[in-house]
Amino acid sequence: DFESDLERYQQLPVTVLTDHQDLSNTELKTIMNSTAPQEYRIRAKLRTYKPQKLHQSVKLYCSKCKSLQEVPDVHDFHLILKDSAATAPNPELHDTSWYDSVTWTTQDQKQRKIAIHFVRHDEMLQQPEDTLLMIEGGTLKEVWKLTKRFKCVIPVKSTQDDLELLDLSAPFLLQGSVKYYGCKQCSAPKPLKSLSSIASEEQPSWEPTEIAQVLGIELLQYVFVMKFTLVDGKGALNAYLFDY
């Protein structure tokens, strides 16, 4: 696997880390004193790499403000859902012109009230695999169950006047096992009714980029980031990997 390969490369006396077979080898100290951008071919040893665990290399990146942040822990999402479930769904916001609502009360001691709002297309509900729905009052376990059957799930909460997205520390959209996040700094959330513009399309695709756009969310992208320190006996060079 990737991590064991990196460890193996660290043990080798010299590793060729770039191609450019048409170029002669250049010492790292020469590269450090050169102006970028240029192409070089080096022979170097991998001294260190960060992060040590591969899953820690996955970050969230905002292409607008160029910020890089950690992917929130799933426990944080659990707590946000738990806090939002403390407020019961507002029945006055159910069954509107663009979604149908279903509500029920859990059978446990807390007797939580849960509401699911199914967005309609041409006055009809789509097939589950094509459906976007919004849930309020649900737990993490209940949200995951919905993502296995329906195409898109948006966690929401009730106010006196409208449904709203949760704090952007939580994913604003879930599609299968993928959680989509928005940039807190660059997003300007719009009313959820904006989703009705997609529902009115001839064939709503419910693509995350389109959903983010109509909701005023600056979509964060998952990126892969690593730092390598290379040495060749004459100098050291930090190399950074950043890819989508």
C-alpha positions as CSV (number, residue, x, y, z in Angstrom):
1,D,0.0,0.0,0.0
2,F,0.9,3.7,-0.3
3,E,2.2,4.1,3.3
4,S,4.4,1.0,3.2
5,D,5.8,2.0,-0.1
6,L,6.8,5.4,1.3
7,E,8.5,3.7,4.2
8,R,10.4,1.4,1.8
9,Y,11.5,4.4,-0.3
10,Q,12.9,5.9,2.9
11,Q,15.2,2.9,3.4
12,L,16.7,3.0,-0.1
13,P,20.1,4.7,-0.4
14,V,18.9,6.7,-3.5
15,T,15.5,7.0,-5.2
16,V,14.7,8.5,-8.5
17,L,11.6,10.6,-7.8
18,T,11.2,12.5,-11.1
19,D,11.3,11.4,-14.7
20,H,12.8,13.8,-17.4
21,Q,15.2,11.2,-18.7
22,D,16.5,13.7,-21.3
23,L,17.9,15.9,-18.5
24,S,21.1,15.4,-16.5
25,N,20.9,15.1,-12.7
26,T,20.8,18.4,-10.7
27,E,21.9,18.7,-7.1
28,L,19.2,20.0,-4.7
29,K,21.3,22.9,-3.5
30,T,21.4,24.1,-7.2
31,I,17.6,23.9,-7.4
32,M,17.2,25.8,-4.1
33,N,19.3,28.7,-5.6
34,S,17.4,28.7,-9.0
35,T,14.4,30.7,-10.0
36,A,11.1,28.9,-10.7
37,P,9.6,27.5,-12.8
38,Q,12.1,25.1,-14.3
39,E,12.3,21.3,-14.9
40,Y,14.9,19.2,-13.2
41,R,15.9,15.6,-12.9
42,I,17.1,14.7,-9.4
43,R,18.4,11.7,-7.5
44,A,17.4,12.0,-3.9
45,K,16.4,10.1,-0.8
46,L,13.1,10.5,0.9
47,R,14.0,11.6,4.5
48,T,10.5,12.4,5.9
49,Y,6.9,12.7,4.8
50,K,3.9,14.3,6.4
51,P,1.2,13.4,7.4
52,Q,2.2,10.0,8.6
53,K,-1.3,8.6,8.2
54,L,-2.7,8.6,4.7
55,H,-6.3,9.5,5.7
56,Q,-4.9,12.7,7.3
57,S,-3.8,13.8,3.8
58,V,-7.4,14.5,2.7
59,K,-8.4,18.1,3.2
60,L,-11.1,20.5,2.2
61,Y,-10.2,23.3,-0.2
62,C,-12.0,26.5,-1.1
63,S,-11.1,27.6,-4.7
64,K,-12.4,31.1,-4.0
65,C,-10.5,32.1,-0.8
66,K,-7.8,29.4,-1.2
67,S,-8.3,28.2,2.4
68,L,-7.4,24.6,3.3
69,Q,-9.1,22.9,6.3
70,E,-9.5,19.6,8.0
71,V,-12.4,17.3,7.1
72,P,-14.8,17.5,10.1
73,D,-15.0,14.5,12.3
74,V,-18.2,12.5,11.9
75,H,-18.8,13.0,15.6
76,D,-19.1,16.7,15.1
77,F,-21.9,16.0,12.6
78,H,-23.6,13.8,15.1
79,L,-23.6,16.6,17.7
80,I,-24.9,19.2,15.3
81,L,-27.8,16.9,14.3
82,K,-28.5,16.2,18.0
83,D,-28.7,19.9,18.8
84,S,-31.0,20.6,15.9
85,A,-33.3,17.8,16.9
86,A,-33.9,19.6,20.2
87,T,-36.3,21.9,18.3
88,A,-39.4,20.2,17.0
89,P,-40.3,20.6,13.3
90,N,-42.6,23.5,12.6
91,P,-45.9,22.0,11.2
92,E,-46.7,25.3,9.4
93,L,-43.8,24.7,7.1
94,H,-45.0,21.3,5.9
95,D,-46.6,20.4,2.5
96,T,-45.7,23.5,0.5
97,S,-46.1,24.1,-3.2
98,W,-42.7,22.4,-4.0
99,Y,-42.4,19.6,-1.4
100,D,-44.5,17.0,0.4
101,S,-43.9,16.3,4.1
102,V,-44.1,13.2,6.2
103,T,-43.8,13.4,10.0
104,W,-43.7,10.8,12.8
105,T,-42.7,10.5,16.5
106,T,-40.0,8.1,17.6
107,Q,-41.1,5.3,20.0
108,D,-38.2,5.9,22.4
109,Q,-38.3,7.8,25.7
110,K,-37.4,11.1,24.1
111,Q,-40.2,10.8,21.5
112,R,-38.4,12.9,19.0
113,K,-40.4,14.4,16.1
114,I,-38.9,13.8,12.7
115,A,-40.0,15.4,9.4
116,I,-38.9,14.5,5.9
117,H,-39.7,16.8,3.0
118,F,-39.7,15.3,-0.5
119,V,-39.0,17.8,-3.2
120,R,-41.5,17.3,-6.1
121,H,-40.9,17.5,-9.9
122,D,-43.9,18.3,-12.2
123,E,-46.2,18.0,-9.1
124,M,-45.0,14.4,-8.6
125,L,-42.5,12.6,-6.6
126,Q,-39.5,11.2,-8.4
127,Q,-38.2,7.6,-8.1
128,P,-36.2,7.2,-4.8
129,E,-32.9,7.0,-6.8
130,D,-33.7,10.4,-8.3
131,T,-35.2,12.1,-5.3
132,L,-33.9,15.0,-3.2
133,L,-35.3,15.2,0.3
134,M,-34.7,17.3,3.4
135,I,-34.7,15.9,6.9
136,E,-35.1,17.7,10.2
137,G,-34.9,16.1,13.7
138,G,-33.1,13.0,12.5
139,T,-30.1,11.3,14.0
140,L,-26.9,10.4,12.2
141,K,-28.0,6.8,11.9
142,E,-31.3,7.9,10.4
143,V,-29.6,10.2,7.9
144,W,-27.3,7.4,6.8
145,K,-30.3,5.1,6.2
146,L,-31.9,7.7,3.9
147,T,-28.7,8.2,1.9
148,K,-28.7,4.5,1.0
149,R,-32.1,4.8,-0.7
150,F,-32.5,8.3,-2.0
151,K,-30.2,10.3,-4.3
152,C,-29.7,13.4,-2.2
153,V,-30.3,14.2,1.5
154,I,-30.1,17.7,3.0
155,P,-30.3,18.1,6.8
156,V,-32.4,21.1,7.7
157,K,-34.0,22.8,10.7
158,S,-37.2,24.8,11.2
159,T,-37.5,28.5,12.1
160,Q,-40.8,30.4,12.4
161,D,-40.8,31.4,8.8
162,D,-38.8,28.8,6.8
163,L,-36.6,25.8,6.7
164,E,-32.9,26.5,6.9
165,L,-29.6,24.7,6.4
166,L,-27.7,23.6,9.5
167,D,-24.4,25.2,10.6
168,L,-21.9,24.9,7.7
169,S,-19.7,22.9,10.0
170,A,-22.0,20.1,9.0
171,P,-22.3,18.8,5.4
172,F,-25.1,20.7,3.6
173,L,-25.7,17.8,1.3
174,L,-25.1,14.0,1.4
175,Q,-25.1,11.8,-1.7
176,G,-24.4,8.2,-1.0
177,S,-21.4,8.0,1.2
178,V,-20.1,11.4,0.2
179,K,-20.5,14.4,2.4
180,Y,-20.4,17.9,0.8
181,Y,-19.3,20.9,2.7
182,G,-19.6,24.6,2.1
183,C,-17.0,27.4,2.9
184,K,-18.2,29.4,5.9
185,Q,-16.3,32.4,4.8
186,C,-17.4,32.5,1.1
187,S,-20.9,31.1,1.3
188,A,-24.0,33.3,1.5
189,P,-26.8,30.8,2.0
190,K,-30.1,31.5,0.2
191,P,-33.6,30.2,1.1
192,L,-34.1,26.5,0.6
193,K,-37.0,27.5,-1.7
194,S,-34.3,28.2,-4.3
195,L,-34.1,24.4,-4.8
196,S,-37.5,24.6,-6.6
197,S,-35.7,26.2,-9.6
198,I,-33.9,22.9,-10.1
199,A,-37.0,20.8,-9.5
200,S,-38.7,22.7,-12.3
201,E,-36.1,21.6,-14.8
202,E,-37.1,19.1,-17.4
203,Q,-34.9,16.4,-15.9
204,P,-33.5,17.5,-12.5
205,S,-30.1,15.9,-12.0
206,W,-29.6,17.1,-8.5
207,E,-25.9,17.5,-9.1
208,P,-23.9,18.8,-6.0
209,T,-22.4,21.7,-7.9
210,E,-25.8,22.9,-9.1
211,I,-27.4,22.5,-5.7
212,A,-24.6,24.5,-4.1
213,Q,-24.9,27.2,-6.6
214,V,-28.7,27.8,-6.2
215,L,-28.3,27.6,-2.4
216,G,-25.5,30.2,-2.4
217,I,-22.9,27.7,-1.1
218,E,-19.3,27.9,-2.1
219,L,-18.6,24.2,-2.5
220,L,-15.4,22.9,-0.8
221,Q,-13.4,20.4,-2.8
222,Y,-11.7,17.3,-1.4
223,V,-8.0,17.5,-2.0
224,F,-5.0,15.3,-1.3
225,V,-2.0,17.1,0.4
226,M,1.4,15.8,1.4
227,K,4.8,17.2,2.2
228,F,8.0,15.3,1.3
229,T,11.6,16.2,2.4
230,L,14.2,15.1,-0.1
231,V,17.9,14.9,0.5
232,D,20.9,14.1,-1.7
233,G,23.9,14.7,0.6
234,K,24.4,18.3,-0.8
235,G,21.1,19.8,0.2
236,A,17.5,19.3,1.3
237,L,14.3,20.2,-0.6
238,N,10.7,20.3,0.6
239,A,8.3,19.0,-2.0
240,Y,4.5,19.6,-1.7
241,L,1.8,17.4,-3.4
242,F,-1.6,19.0,-3.9
243,D,-4.2,17.3,-6.1
244,Y,-7.9,16.9,-6.5
